[in-house]
Amino acid sequence: MRFLQTADWHIGRRLFGYDLLAEQAAVLSQVATIAQEEQVDAIVIAGDLYDRQNPNETAVALLDATIQQLNLSLKLPLLVISGNHDSGVRLGVGADWFAETDYFLRTTLASVDQPLTLGDTQFFLLPYFEPFQARQFLQDDSIHTVAQAMTQLVARMQAQFTPGLQHVLVAHFFAAGSTHSDSETTVAVGGLDAVPLDQLAGFDYVALGHIHNKNALHSERVRYSGSLNKFSLSEVDQTKGVLIVETTPALTVKFRPVTPLHDVQNIRGAFADLSDPDYLRQHQIDQTAYTGIVLQDTNIISNASGKLKAQFPRFLTMQREQSVQLAQRQHLTQAQIKAPLQLLADFYQQLTDKPLTPAQQTWAAETLKEVDRS
């Protein structure tokens, strides 16, 4: 069995207010191309097709067009689950007759009792769920975490294993030990929602969605494909794409990258350089990318953001390098709290790399007196 693994499309997502629909359409088209090039037997989509439970019309239209291309035009079986950003009820409408074209969509916990066999592989599709849903489905009031529920759900699935077949779990959750990026919804509090990897040991392969970094886990058998687009400045160094999984004769997994329509980047430098078109061309800085900027200047610059937006039409955010460093190391002692003038002087020194002038010290002292009297 050879299948393409993808997840976390988040169709309809915005980046700092920018509509990403064209970006998403571009990479989804590449997924179809890769599927044909790799001659896969099926495509696995491990949740979060939409970015919100009530997607807008353009997002629905893009997903509909993508599913039609993959399933109806290319005749590829689709194994799809809902994620935490999807509405299982809305996404699942039509699932019963979708199966007639080998579009297997699972949005409820009842799917653990509906394994699918394609070729030499038995697939178990486990959509995202909350502990209360597991309590209801398993009729067990003692369940309070996803990990507790998984103990019973895994046992239930393993009881249905067909000997001689490969067994693949498709799921959407936070696996213990995986790392997060800024673009993911925080769902794990104190480890309560993390699923230990040893609970998944009975499966030959686990295709996961939920974490946007394909390198979030160091495991060959339990893998996140990651998102297809970069949704955060914390993801600038990640390469996005899909996984091609071969189950026999031996498990092999390879990564196929996709090329963004416009990349996401972080750049740092002096305002004079970054606002100079000639400098940007000479240093081959991508002015079309979604751009976060860290300025190295310490002096006040009038309308810096507005001027940088003229050079970077997909400008995201601007920070001062000193502010970033200060936020990372600032720690107040009780002595500093009791000496506001010294605190101000230290802050100014860290921010500008210069001490307060005598005139500034006088002005600050007088201002603090006024505040004390008010």
N, C-alpha and C positions, 0 to 999 in steps of 0.2 A: 504493500500500500504506500502510495506517495501522495502526500497532501500538502497544501499551502496553509500555513498558520498565520493569521492576522487578528488584530483586535484593536479596541480603543480608537475607532474612527472619529468619534465625537463630532459627527456631522452637525453643523450649525454653530460650532464654537466660534468665539471671537477672541482676538488677541489685542489687548489694550484698546478695545473698541473697533478694531479693524475686522471686517467681514472676511472670513477665511474660506468661503464656499468655493471660489475658483482654485485656491490652493488645494483643497480637499478633492475636487474633481480631477485635478491633474494627477495626483498620486493614485487615486482609485483607478484611473485609466491604466496606469502602469501596473497595478496589481493584475488586471486582466491580461496584459501583455506577458508578464512573468509567468502566470499560470499556463499560458499557451506554450511559452518557450520551455518550461520545465515539464510539460506534458503530465500535469498532476491528475490524480484520479478524483480529487475532491478539494474543496476549500473549507477551512475551519475558521469561523469568526467568533472569537471568545469574548463577546460582550461589549457594551458601550458603543453601539452603532450610532446612536444620537448623543448629543451633549446634554440634553435636558428631556424630562419626561413628557413635556408638551412641545415638541419641535414645531418650528414654523413651516410654512408651505414649501419654501425653497429647499429646506433641508429634507423634507419628506420626498420631494421630487427627485433630488439627487440620489437618495438611497434607493428609491424605486427604479430609477434608470440603471443604477449599478447592479442591483439584483437581477434585473431583466437581462443585462448584458452577460453576467456571469452564468446565470442559471438557464435562461431561455435561449440566448444566442449561442453561447459556448457549450451548453448542455452539461455543465459541471454540477455535480451534487454539492449542495451547501449545507454545512452543519453549523447552526447558529444558535447562540444563547443570548439572553438579555443580561445587561450589566447593571450596576447601581445607578447609572445615569439614564437608563431606559425605563419606560413604563412597560412592565411586562404585559399588562392588559392591552395597551394600545398596540405595542409591537406584535403581540401574539394574535391579533385579529386575522383570521384567514389561515392560520397554521394548519388546520386539518386538511384543507384542499391544496395548500402549497406542497404537501408531501407527494402529491401526484406527479410533480415535476422534479422530485428529489431535492426539494428545498425543505430541509428538516429544521424547524424552528422550535426551540424549547424555552418556555418562559416561566414554568412553575416547577416546584420540587417533585411533582409527580413524574417528571421526566427521568428520575433515577430508575424507574421501573420500566423504561422504554429504551433499552439499548438498541443501537443500530449496527448492523454488520455490513461492511463494505469490503469486498475482497477478503483479505486474510485478517482483517482488523475489526474488533468490536469496540464501538465508540459509546461512551457514557457522557451525556450532555447535562451538566449541572449549572443552571443559571445562578446569578447572584441572589442571595437570600439573607434576610435578617433572622436573628435568633428566634423571634416570636413566630416567624413563619415555620421554622423547623419544629418548634414546640407543638404547633397545631398539626403539622403534617405527621410527625412521629408520635403525637399524643403523649408527650413527655414533658411535664412541667419543670423538670430539673435542668433543662437546657437553658443556659444563659449566655453562651458564647458560640461563635461559629465553630471553633475547634471541638467543643463538646458535641455539636450536631454532626460534625464530620465523622466522628468515631462511628456513629450509627449509620450514617449515609454510606460511608465507604464499605462497611460490613454488608450493607444491603446490596450494594452494587457488586461486590466480590462474590456474593452468593449466586449471582447470575452469570458469572464468567463462563464462557464456552471454552473447554479445553482445546488446545491446539491453535487458538487464535491469539493475536496480539491484542492487548487491552489498553485503550487510550481514554483518558479522562479529559474532557473539555470543561473548564470552570473559570470563574471570575471571582478571585479573592486575593487577599494579601497573604503570601506565603512567608512564614517566619524566616528572617534573615535577609529578606529582600530590601532594597533601598528605594527611597522615595525621591521624587523631584517636586518642584513647586506647583506643577500643573495638575497634580492628582488631588482629589478630595481626601482630606484626612479622615480615615475610617477606623484606624487602629488606635485605641486608647489603652495605654499600659499593656499592650500585647494581647488584650482580650479577644481581638478579632483576627489574630494571626493563626494560620494553620501550620502546625509542625510538619516538616518534610517527611518524617518517618510515618506519618499517617497515610502518605501517598505511595509508600514503598511497593504496594501490591500491583501498581499499574506499570506497564512497560514504558509509557510516556504520558506526561501531563502537559496539556496545552493551555496556558493560562492567559487571561486578560486581567487588566486593572492597573498594573504598573506600566508606566510609559517608556521605561528604559529596558532595552533588550538584554542588557548586562546586569540587571538588578539581582539576579541569582547566579551562583556559581554551581550549576548542576546541569549535567547533560540530559537528564531524563525529565526534569521539571523546568520548563522554559516559558518566559514571557517573550512575546514577539515585539512588544513595545508598540507605541502609537505610530501612525504613518506620517504625522506632521509634528513639528515642534510647537508646543503650546506654552512655552515659558522660556525666559532668558536663562534659566538654570539648565536648559536642555541644549544649549548652543553647541556643545562639543559632542553631542550624540549623533550617530548616523541612523537614520530611520529606514525601515524596510519590512520585509516579511521573512518567515522561516520556511524552508522546504524540508519536510520531514519524511524520511523513508523508514518504514517499520521493519522490513525484511530485505535481504537475509540477516542483516544486522542493523541496529538502529543507527541512522546517520542524520545529522541536522546541519543544514548550511543556511547562511544568511544571504539574502538578495536585497541590496539597497534600492531605495527609490530616490529620485532626484526632485527636490522641491522646486516649485514654480518660482518662489522667492525664498531665500534662506533667512534664518534668524541669526543675528550676530551681536556680540558685545565688542565694542572698540573703545580704546582709551587714547587720549592724546591732548595736546594743547588746543584751545579754542581757535587760535589763529590758523593752525594746520587743518583742523577738521571743518572749518568754514571756508577753506580755500579749494575751489574746484580743481586747480592745477595740481595741488598737493595730493588730492584724493585720486586723481587719474595716475599720477606718477607712482603712487604706492599701491595701485590696483585695489583700492578699497571699494567694496561693493555698495554703491549708493542706492541700489534697488532693494536691498535686504531690509527686513524688519530689524531695526537697529536700536540697541541700548548703548548709551554713551557715558563714559566716565571721564570727566574733565580733570586734567592735572593742574589747571590754573588755580591760584589762590586769591587772585584779585576779583573784585566785583565786575561782572560783565552784564551790561544792560541787554535785556531781551535775548539772552543766550539761547534759550530753547527755540524761540521763534526763528532765529537766524540759522540754527542747525537744521530745523525742519525744512528750510529752503534747499538744503543739500541732500537731505535724507527724507524723501517723501513718505517713507514708512517708519518714521521716527517713533520710538516707543517711550523712552524715558531718559532722563539725564541726571547724573549724580556727580558730586565732587569727590575726587579721590580721597581727600582728607576726611570728608564726612564718612566715607565707607570705612576707612581705617579706624576712625574715632569710634564708630558704632561697634566695631569689633573688639575694641580694647577698653572702652570707657568703664570705669568702676569708681564710684564715689565712696570716700571714707567719711566717717563722722566728722573729722576735722575739716574736710573740704566743705561739707554741708554747713558747718558753722561759720565758714569764712567765704561768703559769696563773692567778694571782690577777687580773692585768690582763685576761686573756681572759674570766674569769668576770664581772668588772665590766663589760666591754664588752657581753657577752652580755646581762646583766641590764638594762643601759641600753637596748639595742636592743629587748628584749622588752617592757619595762614603761614605757619613756620616763622612767625615774627612776634616779638613781644609787644605788649601795649605801649604806646608812646606816653610820655608824662601827661600830655593833654588828654589823651583817652582815659588814663587812670583817673584824672581829676573829674572828667565828665561822668565816668562810671560811678565814682564815689558819691557825687552829688545826686545822681539819679537814684542810687540805692537809698540814700537818706530820704528822698522824696517818697519812695515806695514805703519805707518804714513808717513815715508819718501818716500815710494815707490809711 
